[in-house]
Amino acid sequence: MSPSPSSQLGQEADGETGLRGLLRRQRLPAKPNPTGTKLAGQTAIVTGGNGGLGFEASRQLLRLGLAHLVVAVRSEAKGQDAAARLRTEFPSATISVMLVDMGSYDSIQAFVARCQADLPRIDIVILNAALQKGKREIDPITHHELTFQVNYVSTALLTVLILPVLRAKHRVGEPLARLAVVGSDIVYLSGLDAKAPSVFGLADNATGWFNPVTAYALGKHALLLFVARLAQQMGSPDQTGVVLSVVNPGLTKGTSLAHEHSVLIQLPGIALAALLGRSLEHGASTYIHAVVVQGAESHGSFCSDWTIKP
């Protein structure tokens, strides 16, 4: 398959980096969905759908007439609370809770098996669940740094496992199924060396002071490159029935991503978000644009600011 549109926009990449690029992106208005956009009869899965961007994206999908929403979460209590709030607002929709712990390979495999067995159809998957640890922690089973483990390794595993299920449940004549993996424009600042012998080595063997932002950027950058290559290996959406992309919501207020950080580390981010951050509604609309409006042309690409970016 030919390279994705994102990979052909290299000449524009420099303009996305730095403060000037961030300022320009954050000022962009949201693009409305085309008139008449409806998701009647469709089923969507949103991981981390109990709060923040995941919850708001779920609301926006339901507003478009989604028939069945699966809120995929680690905590049963938090998932049921989110589902109850959504059922109050959208009483005609079916809203289910499924458990998936992104820190556990067994849980990820069990979740995919349940999707295969219990869902007659799947049209949209948004892999939104992520974390940003405030200090270096190593997973005792996988021996990977936890931010990298969840944001890259486990998300890549879930992507690979859920894709065949999406393909199997895609119905001929129906719109293309969509799998959007949530990324971040922090990848433009990650400093990942493409010639490094191992991204795992960079993530797991770091010494000295742990920088949560750098660790987060590394995982999201590796994930972006992984999705781009996987999309090439898959073949075209016309053949598979599935569009795979990475979506960036931009700097957004009201998320709990950095809640584990010390106050000293949180303050600059809080100040920047207060000054430049998008609202949850604004940020989540990028998800909806990627999985509802963007078509086969976005396969393997970095969808940001309601368009395709380098």
PAZAPA-4460 file (N, C-alpha, C; in steps of 0.05 Angstrom, whole numbers, plus 32768, in hexadecimal, padded with zeros to 4 digits):
% residues 310
    n_x    n_y    n_z   ca_x   ca_y   ca_z    c_x    c_y    c_z   seq   type   mol
   8011   7FE8   8000   8000   8000   8000   8012   8019   8000     1      M     A
   8008   802E   7FF3   8018   8047   7FF2   8019   8054   800D     2      S     A
   802D   8065   8012   802F   8073   802C   8016   8084   8032     3      P     A
   8011   8088   804C   7FFA   8098   8054   7FFE   80B5   804D     4      S     A
   7FE8   80C4   804C   7FEA   80E1   8047   7FFD   80EF   805B     5      P     A
   7FFC   80E7   8074   800D   80F3   8089   802A   80F1   8081     6      S     A
   8032   80DA   8077   804E   80D6   8071   8058   80E6   8059     7      S     A
   8045   80F1   804A   804D   8101   8033   804C   811F   8039     8      Q     A
   8048   8126   8052   8046   8142   805A   805F   814B   8069     9      L     A
   8075   813D   8065   808D   8143   8075   8096   8160   8074    10      G     A
   8092   816D   805D   809B   8188   805A   808C   819B   806C    11      Q     A
   8075   8193   8077   8065   81A3   8089   806A   819E   80A6    12      E     A
   807B   818A   80AC   807E   8182   80C8   808B   8197   80D9    13      A     A
   809F   81A5   80CE   80AC   81BA   80DE   8099   81CF   80E9    14      D     A
   8085   81D5   80D9   8072   81E9   80E1   8060   81E1   80F8    15      G     A
   8060   81C7   80FE   804F   81BD   8114   805D   81BD   812F    16      E     A
   8077   81BF   812E   8087   81BD   8147   8089   81D8   8155    17      T     A
   8090   81D7   816E   8095   81F0   817D   807C   81FE   8186    18      G     A
   8080   8214   8194   806A   8224   819F   8058   8230   8189    19      L     A
   8065   8239   8173   8055   8245   815E   8041   8231   8152    20      R     A
   804A   8218   814E   8038   8204   8143   8022   81FE   8156    21      G     A
   8028   81FC   8170   8014   81F7   8185   7FFF   820D   8185    22      L     A
   8008   8226   8185   7FF6   823D   8186   7FE3   823C   816E    23      L     A
   7FEE   8237   8156   7FDD   8236   813E   7FC8   8220   8140    24      R     A
   7FD0   8208   8149   7FBD   81F2   814A   7FA7   81F7   815E    25      R     A
   7FAF   8202   8176   7F9B   8205   818B   7F86   821A   8184    26      Q     A
   7F8C   822C   8172   7F79   8241   816B   7F66   8239   8155    27      R     A
   7F6A   8221   814A   7F58   8219   8134   7F3D   8212   813E    28      L     A
   7F28   821B   8130   7F0C   8213   8138   7F06   81F7   8130    29      P     A
   7EF4   81EA   813E   7EEC   81CF   8138   7EDC   81CF   811D    30      A     A
   7EDF   81BA   810E   7ECF   81B7   80F5   7EB6   81A8   80FC    31      K     A
   7E9F   81B2   80F5   7E86   81A4   80FB   7E83   818B   80E9    32      P     A
   7E74   8178   80F3   7E6F   8160   80E3   7E5C   8168   80CC    33      N     A
   7E5F   815A   80B5   7E4D   8160   809F   7E30   815D   80A7    34      P     A
   7E1F   816E   809C   7E02   816D   80A2   7DF7   8151   809C    35      T     A
   7DE8   8147   80AF   7DDC   812C   80AA   7DED   8115   80B3    36      G     A
   7E04   811A   80C0   7E15   8104   80C9   7E06   80F4   80DF    37      T     A
   7E03   80DA   80DB   7DF4   80C9   80ED   7E03   80AF   80F1    38      K     A
   7E01   80A4   8109   7E0D   808A   810F   7DF8   8075   8117    39      L     A
   7DE1   8078   810C   7DCB   8066   8113   7DD2   8049   810E    40      A     A
   7DCD   8038   8122   7DD2   801B   811F   7DEF   8013   8124    41      G     A
   7E01   8026   8129   7E1D   801F   812C   7E25   801B   8149    42      Q     A
   7E3C   800D   814C   7E47   8006   8166   7E63   8012   8168    43      T     A
   7E69   801F   817E   7E84   802A   8183   7E8F   8022   819E    44      A     A
   7EA9   801F   819F   7EB8   8019   81B7   7ECA   8030   81BD    45      I     A
   7ECA   803A   81D6   7EDC   804F   81DE   7EEA   8046   81F7    46      V     A
   7F05   8043   81F6   7F14   803C   820E   7F19   8055   821E    47      T     A
   7F19   8052   8238   7F1C   8069   8249   7F04   807C   8246    48      G     A
   7EED   8070   8242   7ED5   8080   823C   7EC6   808A   8254    49      G     A
   7ED2   8087   826C   7EC4   8090   8284   7EC8   80AD   828C    50      N     A
   7EDB   80BA   827F   7EE1   80D6   8287   7EF0   80E5   8271    51      G     A
   7EF2   80FF   8275   7F02   810F   8263   7EFA   810E   8246    52      G     A
   7F0E   810C   8235   7F09   810B   8218   7EFA   80F2   820F    53      L     A
   7EFF   80DC   821C   7EF1   80C3   8215   7ED3   80C5   821A    54      G     A
   7ECC   80D1   8231   7EAF   80D4   8238   7EA2   80E8   8225    55      F     A
   7EB0   80FE   8220   7EA4   8112   820E   7EA2   8107   81F1    56      E     A
   7EB5   80F8   81E8   7EB3   80EC   81CE   7E9C   80D8   81CD    57      A     A
   7E97   80CA   81E2   7E80   80B7   81E3   7E66   80C7   81E1    58      S     A
   7E64   80DE   81EE   7E4C   80EE   81ED   7E48   80F8   81D0    59      R     A
   7E5D   8100   81C3   7E5A   810A   81A8   7E52   80F4   8194    60      Q     A
   7E5C   80DC   8198   7E54   80C5   8187   7E36   80C0   818C    61      L     A
   7E2D   80C0   81A5   7E11   80BB   81AB   7DFF   80D1   81A0    62      L     A
   7E09   80E9   819F   7DF9   80FF   8194   7DF3   80FB   8176    63      R     A
   7E05   80EC   8169   7E02   80E6   814C   7DF1   80CD   8148    64      L     A
   7DE4   80C3   815D   7DD1   80AD   815A   7DDE   8092   815C    65      G     A
   7DF6   8090   8168   7E03   8075   816C   7DEF   8063   817A    66      L     A
   7DED   804A   8171   7DDB   8037   817D   7DE6   802A   8196    67      A     A
   7E00   8023   8195   7E0C   8014   81AB   7E27   801F   81B1    68      H     A
   7E2C   8028   81CA   7E46   8031   81D3   7E51   801D   81E7    69      L     A
   7E6A   8016   81E4   7E78   8005   81F7   7E8C   8017   8205    70      V     A
   7E88   801C   821F   7E9B   802B   822F   7EAF   8017   823B    71      V     A
   7EC8   8018   8231   7EDD   8004   8239   7EEF   8011   824D    72      A     A
   7EEF   8006   8266   7EFC   8013   827C   7F0A   7FFF   828E    73      V     A
   7F1C   8008   829F   7F29   7FF7   82B2   7F18   7FF2   82CB    74      R     A
   7F09   8007   82D3   7EF9   8006   82EC   7EDC   8002   82E6    75      S     A
   7ED1   7FEC   82F0   7EB4   7FE7   82EC   7EA3   7FFD   82F7    76      E     A
   7EAA   8007   830F   7E9A   801C   831C   7E9A   8036   830B    77      A     A
   7EB1   803E   8302   7EB3   8056   82F2   7EA5   8053   82D7    78      K     A
   7EA7   803B   82CC   7E9A   8035   82B2   7E7C   8036   82B5    79      G     A
   7E71   802A   82CA   7E54   802A   82CE   7E4A   8046   82D4    80      Q     A
   7E5A   8056   82E3   7E51   8072   82E8   7E4F   8082   82CE    81      D     A
   7E64   807F   82BD   7E63   808D   82A3   7E4C   8083   8292    82      A     A
   7E47   8069   8292   7E31   805E   8282   7E16   8068   828C    83      A     A
   7E13   806B   82A6   7DFA   8075   82B1   7DF5   8091   82A9    84      A     A
   7E0A   80A2   82A9   7E07   80BE   82A1   7DFF   80BF   8283    85      R     A
   7E0C   80AE   8273   7E06   80AF   8257   7DEA   80A4   8251    86      L     A
   7DE1   8090   8260   7DC6   8085   825B   7DB1   809A   8262    87      R     A
   7DB6   80AB   8276   7DA3   80C0   827D   7DA0   80D4   8266    88      T     A
   7DB7   80DA   8259   7DB6   80ED   8243   7DAD   80E1   8229    89      E     A
   7DB2   80C7   8225   7DAC   80B9   820C   7D9D   80A0   8212    90      F     A
   7D84   80A2   821B   7D75   808A   8224   7D6F   8075   820E    91      P     A
   7D70   807D   81F5   7D69   806A   81E0   7D81   805A   81D7    92      S     A
   7D99   8061   81E0   7DB1   8053   81D7   7DB7   803C   81EA    93      A     A
   7DC5   8027   81E0   7DCF   8011   81F1   7DEB   8019   81F9    94      T     A
   7DF0   8019   8213   7E0B   8021   821D   7E15   800B   8230    95      I     A
   7E2B   7FFE   8228   7E36   7FE8   8237   7E51   7FEF   8243    96      S     A
   7E58   7FE1   8258   7E73   7FE4   8264   7E82   7FCA   8261    97      V     A
   7E9B   7FCC   8257   7EAD   7FB5   8255   7EC7   7FBD   8263    98      M     A
   7ED2   7FAA   8271   7EEB   7FAF   8280   7F03   7FA9   826F    99      L     A
   7F17   7FBB   826F   7F31   7FB6   8263   7F46   7FC5   8273   100      V     A
   7F59   7FB7   827C   7F70   7FC4   828B   7F87   7FC5   8277   101      D     A
   7F8E   7FDD   826F   7FA3   7FE1   825B   7FBF   7FD9   8266   102      M     A
   7FC1   7FD4   827F   7FDA   7FCB   828B   7FDD   7FAD   828B   103      G     A
   7FC9   7F9E   8281   7FC9   7F81   8282   7FC4   7F75   8266   104      S     A
   7FD7   7F65   825D   7FD3   7F57   8243   7FBB   7F44   8245   105      Y     A
   7FB8   7F36   825B   7FA2   7F23   825E   7F87   7F32   825C   106      D     A
   7F85   7F49   8269   7F6C   7F59   8268   7F67   7F63   824C   107      S     A
   7F7B   7F6B   823D   7F77   7F75   8222   7F6D   7F5E   8210   108      I     A
   7F79   7F46   8213   7F70   7F30   8203   7F54   7F27   820A   109      Q     A
   7F4D   7F28   8224   7F32   7F20   822C   7F1E   7F34   8222   110      A     A
   7F25   7F4E   8221   7F13   7F62   8217   7F0D   7F5E   81F9   111      F     A
   7F22   7F59   81EA   7F1E   7F54   81CD   7F0D   7F3C   81C8   112      V     A
   7F12   7F27   81D8   7F01   7F0E   81D5   7EE4   7F14   81DB   113      A     A
   7EDF   7F25   81EF   7EC3   7F2C   81F6   7EB6   7F3C   81DF   114      R     A
   7EC6   7F4F   81D4   7EBC   7F5E   81BD   7EB4   7F4C   81A6   115      C     A
   7EC5   7F38   81A1   7EC0   7F25   818C   7EA7   7F15   8191   116      Q     A
   7EA3   7F0D   81AA   7E8D   7EFB   81B0   7E72   7F0A   81B4   117      A     A
   7E73   7F22   81BF   7E5B   7F2F   81C9   7E50   7F45   81B6   118      D     A
   7E60   7F50   81A4   7E57   7F66   8194   7E51   7F5D   8178   119      L     A
   7E39   7F5E   816F   7E32   7F56   8154   7E40   7F67   813E   120      P     A
   7E44   7F80   8144   7E52   7F92   8132   7E63   7FA6   8141   121      R     A
   7E79   7FAF   8134   7E89   7FC4   813F   7E90   7FD6   8128   122      I     A
   7E8A   7FF0   812B   7E8E   8003   8115   7EA5   8016   811B   123      D     A
   7EA8   801D   8135   7EBB   8032   813D   7EC9   8029   8156   124      I     A
   7EE3   802C   8157   7EF3   8027   816F   7F05   803F   8173   125      V     A
   7F04   804B   818B   7F15   8061   8192   7F26   8058   81AA   126      I     A
   7F40   8055   81A6   7F52   804C   81BB   7F5D   8065   81C9   127      L     A
   7F4E   806E   81DD   7F54   8087   81EA   7F63   8084   8204   128      N     A
   7F61   806D   8211   7F6D   8069   822B   7F8C   806D   822A   129      A     A
   7F96   807D   823D   7FB2   8083   823F   7FB8   808C   825B   130      A     A
   7FD2   808D   8262   7FDA   8098   827C   7FF5   80A7   8279   131      L     A
   7FFA   80B6   828E   8014   80C4   828F   801D   80C3   82AC   132      Q     A
   802F   80B1   82B2   8038   80AD   82CE   8049   80C5   82D7   133      K     A
   8047   80CB   82F0   8056   80E1   82FB   8072   80DA   8303   134      G     A
   8078   80C0   8305   8093   80B7   830C   8098   809D   82FD   135      K     A
   80B2   8096   82FB   80B8   807D   82ED   80AF   8065   82FC   136      R     A
   809F   8055   82EF   8095   803B   82FA   8098   8026   82E5   137      E     A
   80A2   800F   82ED   80A7   7FF9   82DA   8091   7FE3   82DF   138      I     A
   8084   7FDB   82CA   8070   7FC5   82CD   807E   7FAC   82D6   139      D     A
   8075   7F9F   82EC   8083   7F88   82F6   8082   7F6F   82E5   140      P     A
   806E   7F6F   82D2   806B   7F58   82C1   8079   7F5C   82A6   141      I     A
   8075   7F72   8299   8080   7F77   827F   809C   7F84   8280   142      T     A
   80A2   7F91   8297   80BB   7F9F   829C   80BF   7FB8   828A   143      H     A
   80A8   7FC2   8280   80A9   7FDC   8272   80A0   7FF2   8284   144      H     A
   80AA   800A   827E   80A1   8022   828D   8083   8025   8287   145      E     A
   8074   802C   829C   8057   802A   829B   804A   803D   8287   146      L     A
   8053   8055   8285   8048   8067   8271   804B   805C   8255   147      T     A
   8063   8052   824F   8069   8046   8235   8059   802C   8231   148      F     A
   8057   801D   8247   8048   8003   8246   802B   8008   823C   149      Q     A
   801D   801A   8249   8001   801F   8243   7FFD   802D   8229   150      V     A
   800C   8043   8225   8007   8055   820F   8011   8049   81F4   151      N     A
   8026   8039   81F6   8030   802D   81DD   802C   800F   81DB   152      Y     A
   8038   8000   81ED   8039   7FE3   81EA   801D   7FD7   81EC   153      V     A
   800E   7FDE   8201   7FF3   7FD2   8204   7FDF   7FDD   81EF   154      S     A
   7FE2   7FF6   81E8   7FD0   8001   81D4   7FD6   7FF4   81B9   155      T     A
   7FEF   7FF0   81B3   7FF6   7FE2   819A   7FEB   7FC5   819A   156      A     A
   7FED   7FB8   81B1   7FE1   7F9D   81B2   7FC3   7F9D   81AE   157      L     A
   7FB5   7FAF   81BB   7F98   7FB0   81B8   7F91   7FB7   819B   158      L     A
   7FA0   7FC9   818E   7F9C   7FCF   8172   7F9E   7FB7   8160   159      T     A
   7FB3   7FA8   8164   7FB7   7F90   8153   7FA2   7F7B   8158   160      V     A
   7F99   7F78   8171   7F85   7F63   8177   7F69   7F6B   816E   161      L     A
   7F62   7F85   8170   7F47   7F8D   816A   7F42   7F90   814C   162      I     A
   7F58   7F94   813C   7F55   7F98   811F   7F47   7F80   8111   163      L     A
   7F4F   7F67   8117   7F42   7F51   8109   7F24   7F4F   8111   164      P     A
   7F1E   7F57   8129   7F01   7F57   8132   7EF2   7F6C   8122   165      V     A
   7EFD   7F83   811F   7EF1   7F98   810E   7EEC   7F8E   80F2   166      L     A
   7F01   7F82   80E7   7EFF   7F78   80CB   7EE9   7F63   80C9   167      R     A
   7EE8   7F51   80DC   7ED5   7F3B   80DB   7EB8   7F45   80DD   168      A     A
   7EB5   7F5B   80EC   7E9A   7F65   80F1   7E91   7F7B   80DE   169      K     A
   7EA3   7F82   80CC   7E9C   7F97   80B8   7E88   7F8A   80A4   170      H     A
   7E73   7F99   809F   7E5E   7F8F   808D   7E61   7F9B   8072   171      R     A
   7E60   7F8B   805D   7E62   7F95   8042   7E4C   7FA9   803D   172      V     A
   7E52   7FBF   8031   7E3E   7FD4   802C   7E3B   7FE8   8042   173      G     A
   7E47   7FE2   805A   7E46   7FF5   8070   7E5E   8008   806E   174      E     A
   7E5D   801F   807C   7E74   8031   807C   7E8D   8023   8087   175      P     A
   7EA4   802C   807F   7EBD   8020   8088   7EBE   8021   80A7   176      L     A
   7EC8   800C   80B3   7ECD   800C   80D0   7EE5   801E   80D6   177      A     A
   7EE5   802A   80EE   7EFA   803D   80F4   7F07   8035   810F   178      R     A
   7F21   8035   810F   7F31   8031   8128   7F43   8049   812B   179      L     A
   7F3E   805A   813E   7F4E   8072   8144   7F5D   806E   815E   180      A     A
   7F78   8070   815C   7F89   806E   8173   7F90   808B   817B   181      V     A
   7F8B   8092   8194   7F8F   80AD   819D   7FAD   80B3   81A1   182      V     A
   7FB7   80C7   8193   7FD2   80CF   8195   7FD4   80EB   81A2   183      G     A
   7FE9   80F9   819B   7FED   8114   81A7   8001   8123   8195   184      S     A
   7FFC   813E   8194   800F   814E   8184   8029   8152   8193   185      D     A
   802C   8147   81AB   8045   8147   81BA   805A   8137   81AB   186      I     A
   8051   8126   8198   8065   8117   8188   8078   8129   8179   187      V     A
   806F   8141   8173   8081   8154   8164   8098   815D   8176   188      Y     A
   8096   8159   8190   80AB   8161   81A2   80B9   814A   81B0   189      L     A
   80B4   8131   81A7   80BD   811A   81B6   80DB   8116   81B5   190      S     A
   80E8   811F   819F   8105   811B   819D   810C   80FE   8198   191      G     A
   80FA   80ED   818F   8100   80D1   818A   8113   80CF   8173   192      L     A
   8129   80C1   8178   813E   80BD   8163   8136   80A5   8153   193      D     A
   8130   80A9   8139   8128   8093   8128   813E   807E   8125   194      A     A
   8157   8085   812B   816D   8072   8129   8173   8064   8143   195      K     A
   8164   806A   8158   8169   805D   8171   8165   803F   816E   196      A     A
   8176   802E   817A   8174   8011   8177   815B   8005   8181   197      P     A
   814E   8011   8196   8136   8006   81A1   8126   801B   81B0   198      S     A
   810D   801F   81A8   80FC   8032   81B6   80F6   8027   81D2   199      V     A
   80F7   800D   81D5   80F3   8001   81F0   810A   8008   8202   200      F     A
   8122   8008   81F7   8139   8010   8207   8137   802C   8210   201      G     A
   812E   803E   81FF   812B   805A   8206   8116   805D   821D   202      L     A
   8101   804E   821C   80EB   8050   822F   80F2   8043   824A   203      A     A
   80FE   802C   8249   8101   801B   8261   811B   801F   8270   204      D     A
   8130   8027   8262   814B   8028   826E   8154   8044   8275   205      N     A
   8142   8057   8275   8149   8072   827B   8153   8074   8298   206      A     A
   8166   8086   829D   8170   808A   82B8   816E   80A8   82BF   207      T     A
   8171   80AE   82D8   816F   80CA   82E0   8152   80D3   82E4   208      G     A
   814E   80ED   82E3   8134   80F8   82E8   8120   80EF   82D3   209      W     A
   8108   80E6   82DC   80F3   80DD   82CA   80E2   80F5   82C1   210      F     A
   80E0   80F9   82A8   80D0   810F   829C   80B6   8103   8292   211      N     A
   80A0   8108   829F   8086   80FC   8297   807E   8105   827A   212      P     A
   8084   811D   8273   807C   8127   8259   808C   8119   8243   213      V     A
   80A6   8116   8248   80B7   8108   8234   80AF   80EB   8231   214      T     A
   80A8   80DE   8247   80A0   80C2   8246   8085   80BF   8237   215      A     A
   8073   80D2   823C   8059   80D2   822D   805E   80D6   8210   216      Y     A
   806F   80E9   8209   8074   80F0   81ED   8081   80D8   81DE   217      A     A
   8093   80CA   81EC   80A0   80B3   81DF   808C   809D   81D8   218      L     A
   807A   8097   81EB   8066   8082   81E5   8053   8089   81CF   219      G     A
   804A   80A3   81CF   8038   80AC   81BA   8045   80AD   819F   220      K     A
   805F   80B4   819E   806E   80B5   8185   8071   8099   817A   221      H     A
   8079   8086   818B   807D   806A   8182   8062   805F   8178   222      A     A
   804C   8066   8185   8032   805D   817D   802A   8067   8162   223      L     A
   8031   8081   815D   802B   808D   8143   803A   807E   812C   224      L     A
   8053   8078   8131   8063   806A   811C   8059   804E   8119   225      L     A
   8051   8041   812F   8046   8026   812D   802D   8025   811C   226      F     A
   801A   8037   8121   8001   8037   8112   8006   803D   80F5   227      V     A
   8018   804F   80EF   801E   8055   80D3   8028   803C   80C4   228      A     A
   803A   802D   80D1   8045   8015   80C5   802F   7FFF   80C3   229      R     A
   8020   7FFC   80D9   800B   7FE7   80D9   7FF7   7FEC   80C3   230      L     A
   7FEF   8005   80BE   7FDC   800C   80AA   7FE7   8004   808E   231      A     A
   8001   8007   808A   800D   7FFF   8070   800B   7FE0   806D   232      Q     A
   8010   7FD2   8083   800F   7FB5   8082   7FF3   7FAA   807E   233      Q     A
   7FDF   7FB9   8088   7FC3   7FB0   8086   7FB9   7FAF   8069   234      M     A
   7FC2   7FC3   8059   7FB6   7FC6   803F   7FA0   7FDC   8040   235      G     A
   7F94   7FE1   8029   7F81   7FF7   8027   7F67   7FF1   8035   236      S     A
   7F59   8006   803E   7F3E   8002   804A   7F2A   7FF5   8037   237      P     A
   7F2E   7FF9   801D   7F1C   7FEC   800A   7F1E   7FCD   800C   238      D     A
   7F36   7FC4   8014   7F3A   7FA7   8016   7F32   7F9D   8032   239      Q     A
   7F38   7FAC   8046   7F34   7FA3   8062   7F19   7FAC   806F   240      T     A
   7F0E   7FC2   8065   7EF6   7FCD   8071   7EFB   7FDD   8089   241      G     A
   7F15   7FE3   808F   7F1C   7FF1   80A8   7F2F   8008   80A2   242      V     A
   7F2A   801F   80AE   7F3C   8036   80AD   7F4A   8039   80C8   243      V     A
   7F64   8039   80C8   7F74   803B   80E1   7F83   8056   80E0   244      L     A
   7F81   8065   80F6   7F8E   807F   80F7   7F95   8086   8114   245      S     A
   7FA5   809B   8116   7FAB   80A7   8131   7F9E   80C2   8131   246      V     A
   7F90   80C8   8148   7F83   80E2   814A   7F8E   80F2   8162   247      V     A
   7F93   810B   815D   7F9E   811D   8172   7F89   8132   817A   248      N     A
   7F81   8132   8194   7F6D   8145   819D   7F78   8161   81A3   249      P     A
   7F93   8164   81A3   7F9F   817D   81AA   7F9F   8181   81C9   250      G     A
   7FAC   8197   81D1   7FAC   819E   81ED   7F90   81A4   81F7   251      L     A
   7F87   8194   820B   7F6B   8196   8213   7F69   8199   8232   252      T     A
   7F57   81AB   823A   7F52   81AF   8256   7F3F   8199   8261   253      K     A
   7F40   8194   827B   7F2D   8182   8287   7F32   8165   8286   254      G     A
   7F4A   815D   827E   7F52   8141   827E   7F60   813B   8298   255      T     A
   7F62   8121   829F   7F6F   8119   82B8   7F8A   810B   82B2   256      S     A
   7F95   8110   829B   7FAC   8101   8292   7FC4   8104   82A5   257      L     A
   7FC9   811C   82AF   7FE0   8121   82C0   7FDA   8122   82DE   258      A     A
   7FC4   8114   82E6   7FBB   8117   8302   7FCF   810B   8316   259      H     A
   7FE1   80F9   830D   7FF4   80ED   831F   800D   80FE   8323   260      E     A
   8010   8113   8314   8028   8124   8316   8028   8134   832F   261      H     A
   8040   813C   8337   8042   814F   834E   8036   816A   8345   262      S     A
   802E   817A   8359   8023   8194   8353   8037   81A5   8343   263      V     A
   8050   81A3   834A   8065   81B2   833D   8066   81AC   831F   264      L     A
   8062   8193   8317   8063   818B   82FB   8048   8192   82EE   265      I     A
   8032   8190   82FD   8018   8195   82F1   8014   81B3   82EA   266      Q     A
   801F   81C5   82FA   8018   81E1   82F8   801D   81EC   82DC   267      L     A
   8035   81E8   82CF   8039   81F3   82B4   8024   81E8   82A0   268      P     A
   801E   81CE   82A2   800A   81C3   8290   7FEE   81CE   8294   269      G     A
   7FE7   81D2   82AE   7FCD   81DE   82B4   7FCB   81FA   82A9   270      I     A
   7FE1   8209   82AD   7FE1   8225   82A3   7FDF   8226   8285   271      A     A
   7FEE   8215   8277   7FEE   8214   825A   7FD2   820C   8250   272      L     A
   7FC6   81F8   825D   7FAC   81EF   8254   7F97   8204   8259   273      A     A
   7F99   8213   826F   7F86   8228   8275   7F88   823E   8260   274      A     A
   7FA1   8243   8256   7FA5   8259   8243   7F9E   8250   8227   275      L     A
   7FA5   8238   821F   7FA3   8230   8203   7F91   8217   81FF   276      L     A
   7F8A   8209   8214   7F7D   81EF   8211   7F61   81F1   8204   277      G     A
   7F5B   81DC   81F4   7F40   81D9   81E9   7F2E   81CE   81FF   278      R     A
   7F14   81D3   81FC   7F01   81C7   820D   7EFF   81A9   8207   279      S     A
   7EF4   8199   821A   7EF0   817D   8215   7EDF   8178   81FC   280      L     A
   7ECB   8188   81F8   7EB9   8185   81E1   7EC9   818A   81C7   281      E     A
   7ED9   819F   81C7   7EE9   81A6   81B0   7EFE   8190   81AA   282      H     A
   7F0D   8187   81BF   7F21   8172   81BB   7F15   8158   81B2   283      G     A
   7EFF   8150   81BE   7EF2   8136   81B7   7EE7   8137   819B   284      A     A
   7EE1   814E   8190   7ED6   814F   8175   7EEA   8146   8160   285      S     A
   7F04   8147   8167   7F19   813D   8155   7F16   811F   8152   286      T     A
   7F0E   8111   8168   7F0A   80F4   8167   7EF3   80EE   8153   287      Y     A
   7EDD   80FD   8156   7EC6   80F8   8146   7ECB   80FD   8129   288      I     A
   7EDA   8113   8124   7EE1   8118   8108   7EF2   8101   80FC   289      H     A
   7F04   80F6   810C   7F16   80E1   8101   7F06   80C7   80FC   290      A     A
   7EF2   80C1   810C   7EE4   80A7   8108   7ECA   80A9   80FA   291      V     A
   7EC1   80C1   80F4   7EA7   80C5   80E7   7EAA   80D3   80CC   292      V     A
   7EBA   80E8   80CC   7EBC   80F9   80B4   7ED3   80F0   80A2   293      V     A
   7EEB   80EC   80AD   7F02   80E4   809D   7EFC   80C8   8091   294      Q     A
   7F04   80C5   8078   7EFF   80AC   806A   7F19   809C   8067   295      G     A
   7F19   808C   8052   7F30   807A   804C   7F4A   8089   8048   296      A     A
   7F48   80A3   8041   7F60   80B3   803C   7F70   80B7   8056   297      E     A
   7F64   80B3   806D   7F73   80B7   8086   7F81   809E   8090   298      S     A
   7F7F   8088   8082   7F8B   806F   808A   7FA9   8071   808F   299      H     A
   7FB1   806B   80A7   7FCE   806C   80AE   7FD8   8088   80B5   300      G     A
   7FC6   809B   80B6   7FCF   80B7   80B9   7FCA   80C2   80D5   301      S     A
   7FD6   80D9   80DA   7FD4   80E8   80F3   7FBE   80FD   80EF   302      F     A
   7FA7   80F8   80FB   7F90   810A   80F8   7F90   811E   810E   303      C     A
   7F94   8138   8108   7F96   814C   811C   7F8A   8166   8112   304      S     A
   7F7C   8174   8123   7F6F   818E   811B   7F5C   8189   8104   305      D     A
   7F4E   8173   8105   7F38   816C   80F2   7F42   816B   80D5   306      W     A
   7F5B   8162   80D2   7F67   815E   80B8   7F7D   8149   80BB   307      T     A
   7F8D   8145   80A6   7FA4   8132   80A7   7FBD   8143   80A9   308      I     A
   7FCE   813C   80BC   7FE6   814B   80C1   7FFF   8139   80BD   309      K     A
   8017   8146   80BA   802F   8136   80B7   8036   8127   80D1   310      P     A
***
